[in-house]
Amino acid sequence: MYHNVKLPFLLETDAWVLISILFVLMIISIRLGAYLGKHRRLKTEFQDNPANATIYGSIFGLSAFLLAFCFSMSSTRYENRHQAIITEANALGTAILRADLYPEADRIIMRKHFKNYLQARIDYITAGPDIKKIIAAEGAQAIHQALLWEHAVGFSKRNPSVIISGQMLPGLNETFDMAEATRNSELIRVPETVVVMLFILSVIAAFFVGYLSIGKGLFDWLTGVGFCLLSSLVIFVTLDLDRPRRGLIQMKASWYSITSLMNMFEDQ
């Protein structure tokens, strides 16, 4: 169940909070780098070694590489979540249609359970970050899932029809498996260690922006702040992609594939 899973602090915190902290740290790092660079040049006859350019370039390159790596991981996981919801919706829609194979009395019961199960799934995917709503939806889902399976198995024992049970039981099994796949795809995130390393490299890069500015003319703070802001915005999008229940990037288009299935019960 969802409430048994404890996410790391960085993955539970809103992306805008983390990025605000990162932006401030980068600005402070530029100031610190500029101060240390100026202090060193005033106290010593500093001569820049051409080999230093390679080191500085490596640091900026490594930061860019890790950012691209994190963005790729986040976008891949976002697409996986999208595909999981679509696949679940298709499986659930097919299973609902197969309820029409049953005799009328059993059909009414199955469709009632399906409607309640579908509502529980809708409540789950639209609960947002509210953990109480998520847990409640999972509990309702488990109840109606058990009722669906119990009735399908009971019918199979009473009426060993190869056509009806042979269609419904595999369909239910696939539906339940896809619901679990949707949940698991949501819980799989970019590792916290990778996010921490990205933040550290961003702060280090900002430090060297300030450090390298000394002795090369008046530092343009508009450019420096712009560098920090753009870097933070790109990282924000990377993090927001990996937080499907909060933030600006939502999966409402994917959710519609589940919520629209309720139209199949307009006659009830």
Helices and strands as residue ranges (DSSP letters): G 2-4, H 9-12, H 15-43, H 50-98, G 99-101, H 104-125, H 131-158, H 162-187, H 192-213, H 221-241, H 252-259, G 260-265
